[in-house]
Amino acid sequence: MLGIMRIVLQKVSQASVNVVDEQTGLPDPSFEPQHIGTGYMLLVAVKDSDGDEQIAWLARKIANLRVFEDNEGKMNRSLADVDGAVLSISQFTLYGNVRKGNRPSFIEAGSPAHAEQVWHAFNKALANHGFTVLEGRFGAHMRVNLTNDGPVTILFDTDELMR
């Protein structure tokens, strides 16, 4: 069965991430906070069946997405057109299932080892399109800040590959 990666893309005027030390609740000194200006903040979820096909499709779609305004105020410019960057955050909770009860189930999310590998490969594929791609830390407690510009929020689901 084809995997279904999920990505929530937010067009931002700025975004940042910091890792939290679980013991102290303070910023983890081993992680240098990451910050971008104009660009995309991505929340990325992976299933165990995701791989090269999903990575390539998503990287191409996001690289070519035109959601930045041109001189006439129309969404007609891409990330490359505005010299933007990407902040990518691994987000397994996008697979939270609340159909039964009030506590989400995350059984649809990929195993941590596989999900981390696919997430890094996806980020590299985006970088191969010529973008600066900064990352949070996989599996860490993070604090993400952003200013959604527009607001523009787009949901990508590789289920579209099956149609």
Z-matrix of the N, CA and C atoms (Angstrom, degrees):
N
C 1 1.459
C 2 1.524 1 109.12
N 3 1.290 2 115.55 1 142.03
C 4 1.452 3 122.43 2 179.22
C 5 1.517 4 109.92 3 -69.54
N 6 1.323 5 116.81 4 137.06
C 7 1.456 6 121.52 5 177.48
C 8 1.511 7 111.10 6 -72.90
N 9 1.303 8 115.61 7 160.14
C 10 1.458 9 120.54 8 179.29
C 11 1.523 10 108.56 9 -128.87
N 12 1.341 11 116.11 10 89.87
C 13 1.456 12 119.94 11 173.17
C 14 1.521 13 108.02 12 -71.89
N 15 1.317 14 115.57 13 148.55
C 16 1.460 15 121.44 14 176.25
C 17 1.520 16 108.83 15 -124.84
N 18 1.329 17 114.89 16 136.40
C 19 1.457 18 120.01 17 176.44
C 20 1.525 19 108.19 18 -137.23
N 21 1.319 20 114.64 19 131.43
C 22 1.455 21 121.00 20 169.60
C 23 1.523 22 105.66 21 -102.54
N 24 1.335 23 116.07 22 118.41
C 25 1.457 24 122.87 23 179.91
C 26 1.517 25 107.99 24 -105.56
N 27 1.321 26 116.00 25 130.03
C 28 1.454 27 120.62 26 173.22
C 29 1.520 28 108.35 27 -121.79
N 30 1.340 29 115.02 28 127.22
C 31 1.454 30 119.80 29 174.44
C 32 1.524 31 106.15 30 -75.67
N 33 1.339 32 116.12 31 127.67
C 34 1.458 33 119.70 32 -173.77
C 35 1.522 34 111.80 33 -127.26
N 36 1.314 35 114.78 34 154.31
C 37 1.461 36 120.35 35 168.76
C 38 1.521 37 109.49 36 -92.60
N 39 1.345 38 116.07 37 -18.47
C 40 1.465 39 122.61 38 172.34
C 41 1.522 40 108.22 39 -166.46
N 42 1.335 41 115.23 40 150.95
C 43 1.464 42 121.26 41 175.40
C 44 1.514 43 108.27 42 -154.87
N 45 1.333 44 115.31 43 149.18
C 46 1.462 45 119.74 44 178.36
C 47 1.517 46 109.82 45 -148.75
N 48 1.327 47 114.66 46 160.20
C 49 1.460 48 120.94 47 176.93
C 50 1.518 49 108.97 48 -141.81
N 51 1.317 50 114.09 49 143.64
C 52 1.452 51 121.46 50 174.31
C 53 1.518 52 107.48 51 -136.61
N 54 1.320 53 117.03 52 145.78
C 55 1.451 54 122.49 53 178.20
C 56 1.523 55 108.39 54 -92.77
N 57 1.325 56 115.80 55 139.25
C 58 1.455 57 122.24 56 -178.24
C 59 1.521 58 109.40 57 -100.23
N 60 1.323 59 116.46 58 132.70
C 61 1.464 60 122.07 59 173.19
C 62 1.532 61 107.22 60 -71.91
N 63 1.333 62 116.89 61 118.98
C 64 1.468 63 121.45 62 -175.26
C 65 1.529 64 112.26 63 -61.68
N 66 1.327 65 118.08 64 -29.80
C 67 1.461 66 121.14 65 -178.48
C 68 1.520 67 113.18 66 -75.38
N 69 1.337 68 116.03 67 -42.14
C 70 1.464 69 120.05 68 -173.37
C 71 1.524 70 113.87 69 -102.56
N 72 1.332 71 117.17 70 -21.08
C 73 1.457 72 120.36 71 -174.89
C 74 1.517 73 112.96 72 77.28
N 75 1.323 74 116.14 73 4.03
C 76 1.463 75 122.52 74 179.75
C 77 1.522 76 109.46 75 -97.79
N 78 1.330 77 117.47 76 166.85
C 79 1.469 78 119.09 77 175.88
C 80 1.527 79 111.43 78 -56.10
N 81 1.330 80 115.75 79 136.83
C 82 1.463 81 122.40 80 178.70
C 83 1.524 82 108.77 81 -73.06
N 84 1.339 83 117.80 82 118.00
C 85 1.466 84 119.30 83 -177.58
C 86 1.527 85 113.78 84 -67.17
N 87 1.341 86 117.96 85 -13.66
C 88 1.466 87 120.01 86 179.88
C 89 1.530 88 112.05 87 -84.63
N 90 1.326 89 117.73 88 -3.83
C 91 1.460 90 121.65 89 -179.06
C 92 1.518 91 108.85 90 -118.12
N 93 1.325 92 115.87 91 123.36
C 94 1.452 93 119.72 92 175.84
C 95 1.523 94 108.85 93 -81.95
N 96 1.333 95 118.13 94 120.92
C 97 1.459 96 119.90 95 -179.89
C 98 1.528 97 111.01 96 -52.79
N 99 1.322 98 115.26 97 142.86
C 100 1.457 99 122.31 98 -178.87
C 101 1.526 100 108.83 99 -108.71
N 102 1.331 101 116.79 100 140.05
C 103 1.459 102 121.09 101 -177.37
C 104 1.524 103 110.11 102 -144.78
N 105 1.324 104 115.77 103 136.80
C 106 1.467 105 121.34 104 171.96
C 107 1.527 106 108.83 105 -125.76
N 108 1.323 107 115.28 106 159.65
C 109 1.462 108 121.53 107 170.39
C 110 1.513 109 107.80 108 -94.43
N 111 1.306 110 117.73 109 -126.45
C 112 1.463 111 123.26 110 -179.42
C 113 1.527 112 110.30 111 -58.46
N 114 1.317 113 116.28 112 133.49
C 115 1.458 114 119.90 113 176.69
C 116 1.507 115 112.60 114 159.88
N 117 1.344 116 114.44 115 -145.66
C 118 1.456 117 122.14 116 -178.04
C 119 1.514 118 110.04 117 -122.97
N 120 1.332 119 115.91 118 135.96
C 121 1.449 120 121.75 119 166.93
C 122 1.521 121 105.02 120 -104.83
N 123 1.331 122 116.32 121 123.61
C 124 1.461 123 121.89 122 -176.48
C 125 1.515 124 110.67 123 -112.72
N 126 1.323 125 116.71 124 133.69
C 127 1.454 126 123.28 125 167.34
C 128 1.519 127 105.31 126 -105.25
N 129 1.336 128 117.19 127 122.27
C 130 1.466 129 122.24 128 -169.55
C 131 1.525 130 110.61 129 -120.55
N 132 1.337 131 116.38 130 125.74
C 133 1.463 132 122.32 131 176.37
C 134 1.524 133 109.55 132 -120.45
N 135 1.323 134 115.72 133 142.14
C 136 1.463 135 122.85 134 -173.37
C 137 1.524 136 110.13 135 -127.36
N 138 1.332 137 115.53 136 142.62
C 139 1.467 138 122.17 137 171.25
C 140 1.527 139 109.12 138 -104.59
N 141 1.315 140 116.97 139 163.32
C 142 1.472 141 120.59 140 -179.20
C 143 1.520 142 112.46 141 -63.90
N 144 1.315 143 118.34 142 -24.90
C 145 1.463 144 120.98 143 -178.67
C 146 1.526 145 112.75 144 -87.86
N 147 1.328 146 118.14 145 0.38
C 148 1.464 147 120.90 146 179.51
C 149 1.520 148 111.07 147 -77.48
N 150 1.330 149 114.37 148 147.83
C 151 1.460 150 119.46 149 -179.41
C 152 1.507 151 111.72 150 -163.56
N 153 1.324 152 115.80 151 -148.70
C 154 1.465 153 122.51 152 -172.30
C 155 1.529 154 113.60 153 -57.55
N 156 1.325 155 117.76 154 -39.59
C 157 1.466 156 119.93 155 -177.90
C 158 1.527 157 111.31 156 -63.44
N 159 1.322 158 116.54 157 -45.35
C 160 1.458 159 120.57 158 179.88
C 161 1.531 160 110.96 159 -67.14
N 162 1.325 161 116.53 160 -40.96
C 163 1.465 162 121.45 161 179.20
C 164 1.527 163 110.44 162 -59.42
N 165 1.313 164 116.78 163 -50.14
C 166 1.464 165 121.16 164 -177.06
C 167 1.526 166 111.30 165 -63.07
N 168 1.332 167 117.02 166 -44.14
C 169 1.460 168 120.89 167 -178.86
C 170 1.521 169 110.73 168 -62.25
N 171 1.337 170 116.86 169 -48.22
C 172 1.465 171 120.41 170 -177.98
C 173 1.525 172 111.96 171 -66.29
N 174 1.313 173 117.71 172 -43.07
C 175 1.467 174 120.41 173 -179.84
C 176 1.526 175 110.24 174 -61.15
N 177 1.326 176 116.86 175 -42.20
C 178 1.469 177 120.71 176 179.35
C 179 1.521 178 110.97 177 -66.20
N 180 1.330 179 117.82 178 -46.18
C 181 1.464 180 121.01 179 -179.00
C 182 1.531 181 111.07 180 -61.86
N 183 1.313 182 117.06 181 -44.69
C 184 1.461 183 120.49 182 -177.90
C 185 1.525 184 110.76 183 -70.54
N 186 1.316 185 117.26 184 -40.16
C 187 1.469 186 120.62 185 179.24
C 188 1.530 187 111.19 186 -61.22
N 189 1.321 188 117.31 187 -33.65
C 190 1.461 189 121.27 188 -176.00
C 191 1.528 190 114.26 189 -99.59
N 192 1.315 191 116.85 190 -2.27
C 193 1.459 192 121.21 191 -178.78
C 194 1.527 193 110.67 192 -60.34
N 195 1.305 194 116.42 193 134.08
C 196 1.476 195 121.41 194 -179.07
C 197 1.528 196 109.46 195 -114.17
N 198 1.324 197 116.14 196 94.20
C 199 1.466 198 120.86 197 179.46
C 200 1.528 199 112.54 198 -126.96
N 201 1.320 200 116.80 199 5.40
C 202 1.458 201 120.64 200 176.23
C 203 1.527 202 108.40 201 -95.40
N 204 1.330 203 116.15 202 139.87
C 205 1.451 204 121.54 203 -174.63
C 206 1.525 205 112.02 204 -71.63
N 207 1.330 206 114.19 205 142.38
C 208 1.463 207 120.21 206 172.12
C 209 1.527 208 108.23 207 -90.40
N 210 1.321 209 117.35 208 -170.29
C 211 1.470 210 121.57 209 -178.02
C 212 1.522 211 113.37 210 -64.87
N 213 1.328 212 116.65 211 -17.56
C 214 1.460 213 120.93 212 179.52
C 215 1.527 214 112.15 213 -99.25
N 216 1.332 215 116.49 214 7.17
C 217 1.457 216 120.53 215 178.69
C 218 1.504 217 115.02 216 80.10
N 219 1.325 218 118.15 217 11.59
C 220 1.465 219 122.05 218 179.44
C 221 1.523 220 110.27 219 -96.06
N 222 1.323 221 116.29 220 144.11
C 223 1.460 222 121.07 221 176.22
C 224 1.519 223 107.74 222 -70.44
N 225 1.318 224 115.86 223 93.93
C 226 1.456 225 120.13 224 -172.99
C 227 1.519 226 112.37 225 -139.09
N 228 1.326 227 117.70 226 3.35
C 229 1.459 228 120.66 227 -177.15
C 230 1.527 229 110.20 228 -117.20
N 231 1.327 230 115.09 229 145.53
C 232 1.462 231 121.66 230 -178.62
C 233 1.532 232 110.40 231 -95.85
N 234 1.299 233 115.34 232 176.88
C 235 1.463 234 122.12 233 177.29
C 236 1.528 235 110.56 234 -59.06
N 237 1.314 236 117.13 235 -40.78
C 238 1.467 237 121.04 236 178.50
C 239 1.523 238 110.92 237 -64.53
N 240 1.327 239 117.17 238 -37.42
C 241 1.461 240 121.45 239 -179.16
C 242 1.518 241 112.82 240 -63.62
N 243 1.336 242 117.19 241 -26.59
C 244 1.465 243 120.78 242 -178.21
C 245 1.532 244 111.66 243 -108.06
N 246 1.344 245 116.07 244 9.81
C 247 1.458 246 121.66 245 -178.74
C 248 1.525 247 111.33 246 52.09
N 249 1.336 248 115.17 247 46.31
C 250 1.458 249 121.80 248 -176.37
C 251 1.517 250 113.07 249 -87.98
N 252 1.323 251 114.78 250 172.18
C 253 1.458 252 122.74 251 179.98
C 254 1.527 253 108.82 252 -128.17
N 255 1.335 254 115.78 253 173.21
C 256 1.462 255 122.53 254 -178.29
C 257 1.522 256 108.92 255 -126.40
N 258 1.334 257 115.55 256 136.46
C 259 1.462 258 122.33 257 168.74
C 260 1.515 259 106.17 258 -114.88
N 261 1.333 260 116.99 259 115.69
C 262 1.458 261 122.95 260 -174.71
C 263 1.521 262 110.23 261 -108.15
N 264 1.334 263 115.47 262 128.37
C 265 1.459 264 122.58 263 -178.28
C 266 1.526 265 108.18 264 -124.20
N 267 1.318 266 116.87 265 124.91
C 268 1.461 267 120.73 266 174.84
C 269 1.534 268 108.01 267 -70.91
N 270 1.350 269 116.21 268 132.86
C 271 1.468 270 119.81 269 -170.79
C 272 1.520 271 110.78 270 -143.93
N 273 1.337 272 117.52 271 76.70
C 274 1.460 273 120.64 272 -177.22
C 275 1.529 274 112.45 273 -61.62
N 276 1.328 275 118.33 274 -21.30
C 277 1.460 276 120.03 275 -177.30
C 278 1.526 277 113.26 276 -67.83
N 279 1.344 278 117.73 277 -8.65
C 280 1.463 279 119.32 278 173.10
C 281 1.533 280 111.00 279 -63.94
N 282 1.330 281 116.78 280 -15.72
C 283 1.455 282 121.14 281 175.47
C 284 1.520 283 112.41 282 -98.29
N 285 1.320 284 116.81 283 15.03
C 286 1.463 285 120.02 284 177.11
C 287 1.517 286 110.91 285 -62.58
N 288 1.313 287 116.36 286 125.82
C 289 1.461 288 122.20 287 -178.70
C 290 1.532 289 107.42 288 -110.95
N 291 1.335 290 116.26 289 120.70
C 292 1.461 291 120.45 290 -178.95
C 293 1.534 292 111.58 291 -117.08
N 294 1.321 293 116.91 292 24.71
C 295 1.465 294 119.64 293 179.97
C 296 1.520 295 111.97 294 -62.22
N 297 1.331 296 116.59 295 -36.66
C 298 1.465 297 121.25 296 179.77
C 299 1.525 298 108.63 297 -114.76
N 300 1.293 299 116.63 298 124.34
C 301 1.456 300 121.12 299 176.90
C 302 1.521 301 112.58 300 73.36
N 303 1.318 302 114.66 301 -167.47
C 304 1.457 303 121.46 302 -175.91
C 305 1.513 304 113.52 303 -113.41
N 306 1.316 305 117.07 304 -5.86
C 307 1.464 306 120.71 305 177.99
C 308 1.522 307 107.77 306 -100.86
N 309 1.330 308 118.13 307 123.52
C 310 1.464 309 119.60 308 -177.43
C 311 1.530 310 112.50 309 -64.12
N 312 1.313 311 114.14 310 144.51
C 313 1.459 312 121.93 311 171.38
C 314 1.525 313 107.63 312 -102.71
N 315 1.319 314 116.80 313 138.00
C 316 1.460 315 120.86 314 -177.93
C 317 1.526 316 112.26 315 -116.67
N 318 1.344 317 116.56 316 26.30
C 319 1.462 318 119.37 317 -175.36
C 320 1.524 319 112.91 318 -67.16
N 321 1.338 320 118.07 319 -19.19
C 322 1.463 321 120.39 320 178.94
C 323 1.527 322 112.69 321 -79.28
N 324 1.321 323 117.22 322 -17.38
C 325 1.467 324 120.88 323 -179.49
C 326 1.524 325 109.72 324 -69.47
N 327 1.316 326 115.72 325 149.83
C 328 1.460 327 120.96 326 179.98
C 329 1.515 328 112.37 327 -67.33
N 330 1.321 329 115.89 328 157.38
C 331 1.458 330 120.23 329 175.45
C 332 1.529 331 107.91 330 -61.82
N 333 1.324 332 116.91 331 146.88
C 334 1.467 333 118.87 332 -176.01
C 335 1.531 334 114.22 333 -54.18
N 336 1.327 335 118.44 334 -43.53
C 337 1.470 336 120.35 335 -177.69
C 338 1.530 337 111.17 336 -62.84
N 339 1.328 338 116.70 337 -45.09
C 340 1.464 339 120.35 338 -179.86
C 341 1.527 340 110.86 339 -69.10
N 342 1.324 341 116.56 340 -45.72
C 343 1.461 342 120.74 341 -177.78
C 344 1.526 343 110.92 342 -60.63
N 345 1.314 344 117.40 343 -41.40
C 346 1.465 345 119.58 344 179.66
C 347 1.528 346 110.81 345 -63.99
N 348 1.314 347 116.66 346 -43.24
C 349 1.472 348 121.15 347 179.29
C 350 1.531 349 110.92 348 -61.04
N 351 1.327 350 117.25 349 -46.16
C 352 1.467 351 121.46 350 -178.78
C 353 1.529 352 110.23 351 -67.26
N 354 1.329 353 117.26 352 -41.00
C 355 1.471 354 120.89 353 179.59
C 356 1.527 355 111.04 354 -60.76
N 357 1.340 356 116.59 355 -46.44
C 358 1.468 357 119.19 356 177.91
C 359 1.529 358 111.54 357 -63.65
N 360 1.332 359 116.85 358 -40.09
C 361 1.470 360 120.29 359 179.11
C 362 1.528 361 110.64 360 -64.95
N 363 1.314 362 117.23 361 -38.85
C 364 1.462 363 120.78 362 176.63
C 365 1.527 364 110.67 363 -63.16
N 366 1.326 365 116.71 364 -45.44
C 367 1.469 366 120.30 365 179.28
C 368 1.524 367 111.06 366 -61.50
N 369 1.320 368 116.58 367 -38.77
C 370 1.470 369 120.45 368 177.63
C 371 1.530 370 110.46 369 -66.26
N 372 1.322 371 117.03 370 -39.59
C 373 1.472 372 120.68 371 178.22
C 374 1.526 373 110.81 372 -62.50
N 375 1.329 374 117.32 373 -39.52
C 376 1.468 375 120.10 374 175.94
C 377 1.521 376 110.46 375 -65.44
N 378 1.322 377 116.79 376 -43.12
C 379 1.468 378 120.70 377 178.79
C 380 1.527 379 110.87 378 -61.93
N 381 1.327 380 116.90 379 -33.25
C 382 1.461 381 120.70 380 178.17
C 383 1.523 382 112.70 381 -66.10
N 384 1.334 383 116.75 382 -15.21
C 385 1.466 384 121.13 383 174.35
C 386 1.529 385 110.57 384 -84.45
N 387 1.318 386 117.24 385 1.75
C 388 1.451 387 121.53 386 175.41
C 389 1.515 388 115.34 387 99.04
N 390 1.321 389 118.12 388 12.22
C 391 1.455 390 121.26 389 -178.20
C 392 1.517 391 112.08 390 -99.75
N 393 1.330 392 115.59 391 150.39
C 394 1.458 393 120.92 392 166.95
C 395 1.520 394 106.33 393 -75.51
N 396 1.333 395 116.56 394 124.92
C 397 1.458 396 121.46 395 179.66
C 398 1.522 397 107.85 396 -124.10
N 399 1.321 398 115.95 397 113.71
C 400 1.461 399 122.00 398 176.23
C 401 1.518 400 108.13 399 -101.96
N 402 1.333 401 115.74 400 154.09
C 403 1.458 402 120.77 401 -175.20
C 404 1.517 403 111.39 402 -127.83
N 405 1.340 404 113.56 403 152.60
C 406 1.450 405 119.91 404 164.49
C 407 1.526 406 106.71 405 -77.73
N 408 1.320 407 117.00 406 -159.49
C 409 1.472 408 120.96 407 176.21
C 410 1.522 409 108.01 408 -115.00
N 411 1.319 410 115.20 409 125.20
C 412 1.459 411 120.52 410 -177.93
C 413 1.530 412 110.17 411 -57.47
N 414 1.318 413 115.81 412 132.09
C 415 1.459 414 122.31 413 173.75
C 416 1.515 415 115.58 414 75.13
N 417 1.307 416 118.04 415 3.00
C 418 1.458 417 121.08 416 -177.27
C 419 1.522 418 111.08 417 -92.54
N 420 1.312 419 114.85 418 159.66
C 421 1.463 420 121.04 419 169.34
C 422 1.523 421 105.82 420 -79.00
N 423 1.320 422 116.42 421 119.48
C 424 1.460 423 120.73 422 -175.52
C 425 1.522 424 110.00 423 -124.87
N 426 1.303 425 113.84 424 155.43
C 427 1.463 426 121.38 425 169.76
C 428 1.517 427 107.07 426 -114.11
N 429 1.322 428 114.88 427 119.82
C 430 1.459 429 121.60 428 -176.90
C 431 1.523 430 107.78 429 -112.12
N 432 1.307 431 115.21 430 130.82
C 433 1.465 432 120.99 431 176.12
C 434 1.513 433 107.95 432 -122.09
N 435 1.332 434 115.77 433 142.91
C 436 1.457 435 118.48 434 177.87
C 437 1.515 436 110.13 435 -157.28
N 438 1.305 437 113.77 436 157.47
C 439 1.454 438 121.22 437 169.69
C 440 1.516 439 106.22 438 -116.76
N 441 1.336 440 115.19 439 104.82
C 442 1.458 441 120.98 440 -179.78
C 443 1.518 442 107.15 441 -71.80
N 444 1.312 443 115.94 442 126.69
C 445 1.454 444 122.16 443 -174.79
C 446 1.518 445 109.76 444 -100.99
N 447 1.301 446 117.05 445 112.78
C 448 1.459 447 121.24 446 178.46
C 449 1.528 448 111.98 447 138.92
N 450 1.309 449 120.54 448 -68.71
C 451 1.458 450 126.51 449 -4.66
C 452 1.529 451 111.49 450 -73.51
N 453 1.333 452 114.31 451 146.71
C 454 1.458 453 121.43 452 175.15
C 455 1.522 454 107.56 453 -127.62
N 456 1.329 455 115.78 454 119.17
C 457 1.460 456 122.67 455 176.78
C 458 1.516 457 107.14 456 -134.73
N 459 1.336 458 116.10 457 125.74
C 460 1.465 459 122.08 458 -177.88
C 461 1.528 460 108.36 459 -123.77
N 462 1.322 461 116.38 460 134.69
C 463 1.450 462 122.07 461 176.46
C 464 1.523 463 108.83 462 -100.42
N 465 1.320 464 116.21 463 123.93
C 466 1.461 465 122.02 464 174.16
C 467 1.516 466 107.65 465 -107.22
N 468 1.314 467 114.90 466 135.20
C 469 1.458 468 121.81 467 -178.94
C 470 1.515 469 105.56 468 -141.49
N 471 1.317 470 118.21 469 119.12
C 472 1.459 471 119.53 470 -176.38
C 473 1.521 472 112.08 471 -70.48
N 474 1.314 473 117.42 472 3.15
C 475 1.449 474 120.44 473 169.68
C 476 1.530 475 109.42 474 -57.61
N 477 1.337 476 116.56 475 -24.80
C 478 1.461 477 121.27 476 178.23
C 479 1.530 478 111.19 477 -61.54
N 480 1.323 479 117.97 478 -26.20
C 481 1.472 480 121.23 479 178.22
C 482 1.525 481 111.44 480 -64.45
N 483 1.331 482 116.72 481 -26.51
C 484 1.457 483 121.54 482 -175.18
C 485 1.528 484 111.40 483 -82.46
N 486 1.327 485 117.84 484 -12.15
C 487 1.476 486 120.79 485 -174.68
C 488 1.493 487 110.95 486 -95.08
